[in-house]
Amino acid sequence: MKNLIKYLVVLQLSFFLLACNNDDALYTVNLNESFIAKKGCEYTCATNDSDIITIKIDDIVDMREYGTGCQVSWGGNADVSINITINKKEYSKTFIWQGCDGLEEYPATMTTLPKLEMENGYILKMMKMYPLSETQETAPISEKDYGVRLIILK
């Protein structure tokens, strides 16, 4: 029964993650609300302070262990390179995400999450990477099959 529930959750996430496969897709996100970003999509947040924040994933280098490899290793890691623009000022950051990190999603308040502090008190945090490396045996074939849960905080 547990495996069925895990399978259904992963299946639902897979359908959601496949939503952005258009290279020039533009999406609106909200401040203090997490969202799943995909390479090739651009995410814009217009804040109450009239700041415009744009986020785009530039590159994903996945060196995580998958499936049964997670049980006999430290899990490896993935490098997720992100480009952020706030009111025409650019920031770049490569977040490092550990493999085999478990099924649960982490709260935005967790202090050990990878983050980037920016002007005007904004913080971009990486909260999770999909697919979960322990739920399938091999890495995705395309970078567009990855999803990265991010949040912009103030």
N, C-alpha and C positions, 0 to 999 in steps of 0.2 A: 504494500500500500504506500509506504514512504517513497519507493522508487517511482510509482505512478504519479504521485504528487510532484516530485522533483521534475519528472519528465514533462508534465503539463505546464509547470512554471517556465521551464527552459523553452518549451514550444511557444508559449505566449510571448516570451521575450524575443524569440527568433523572429516572429512576425512583426513585432514592434521595431526591432533593430533593422529590418530590411526596408524600412520606410524611406530612407534617403539614399538612393543610388544615382541621383542626378547630380552631375558635377557642379552645377551652378545653383543648387537649391538654397533658398534663404528662409530661415525660420526665426520666429520671435520667441524669446524666452523671458521669464520673469525673475527679477531680483529675489534672492532668498528661496527659490524653488529649484530643486534639482531637475536635470534633464539629461537625456542620453544623446551624446553627440557622435556623429559619424564622419569619417574622412570624406572630403568632397562637399560637405555642407557648410553653410555659414550661419551662425547663430547671433542674433542681435537682441540686445536688452536696452530699452529706453527707460531710464530711471526718473523718479520724481524730481531729481536735482538737475534735470535736463542733460544728463550725461548719456552718451551713446557708447555702448560696449559691444564690440564685435569679436567673436571667437571662431577660429577655424583650426581644425586638426591638420597639421602639415604632414606628419609621418607617424607610422606605427612600426616599431621593430619588436617583434614578439619572440622572445627567447625563453618563454615559460615552458615548464614541463607539462605534459598533458596526460590525462587519464591515470593509468596505473603508475606512470612515472612520478606522479605527485606523491605517491605513497612511499617512495624510496629515495626521495631527494629533498632539497631545500625549496624546490619549486621554480627556480629561475626567476626571471623578471622580464618585463616589457618596457620599452621606452616609448612614451607618447609625447611627440613634439607638437606644441600648441602655439599659435600666433594670436595675440590679443591686441585690439586697438581700443583705446578710450579717447574719444575726442581727438582723433588723429595722432595720438601718441602711441607708439608701438611697443609691445612687450613680447618676448619669446621665452618659452620655458619647456624643458623636457622633463616630464613627470616620469618617475620610475615606479612601476607597479609590480609587486611580488606575485608570483604564481601560487596556486594552491592556497588561496586566501580564505576559502570557505564560502558557503552559500549566502550568508547573511549580508545585507547591505549595511554600511557603516553610517552613523549619524554625522551630520555636518559639523557638529561640535567636537568631534574626535580630534585631539591635538596632533596626532601622528600622521594624519592624512597629508599627502603631497599638496603643497599650496604655492600660490604666487600672490604676493602682496603688491598692490598697485596704487596709483594716485587716488586721492579723494577717499581713502579708507576702504577701497574695494579689495576683496580677496577672492581668488578663484581657487577652488579645491577640487581634487579628483577623488571621487567616492567609491568607484567600482569600475571594473573592466569586464566586458563581455566579449566572447563567451567565457564562462568560468572554465578555467583550465582543467579542473578536476571532473567536469561533467561530460567531456568528450575525449576521444583517444588521440586526435590530431588537431593541429592548429588550422584555422580557416585558410582557405586558398587565397582569398582576396582581402585586402585591407578594408574594403567596404562591408565585410562581414563582421567587423568589430564594432562595438559600441562602448563609449566611455561615459560613465555617469559623472557629470560635473555640476557645480553649484557656484553661483556668484553671490557673495555675501557682502553686506555692508553693516 
